[in-house]
Amino acid sequence: MTDYQPQRGERAVLYGSAVNSIEVLVADYRCKFAPVGRFNTRMLGLGWNPVLAHGQGDVRPLDADTREWSWDTLMEAKRRHEAGEPLAPLATHRLVKNTGNTGMHLEPIEEEASCSPLF
């Protein structure tokens, strides 16, 4: 199995169970995920950066739909935390080892295959 490669503009939400945080990422023009926001429940910190940095001095704003999605995702994480609800269901991707144990990469979380009823 090959390592997953995101498509340009792909969106991802990564849940950090160790610190109970949500990180919002968008794949840049190099098809590499770049962070655009984070909600950390331990520090009650919310960070939002609606641009993608592509090296020194090369910064491009997110498109309006992606900017709105990233903000809404962070606000939903904050709302869930304040309501005592889990953040894990917001995750769309997870960290997995690369083939050959050469590091880690993000990969979409596959939906559990639903069982068809037997009766």
Helices and strands as residue ranges (DSSP letters): E 11-16, E 21-27, E 33-40, E 45-48, E 51-53, E 59-61, H 64-82, G 88-90, E 93-97, E 104-108
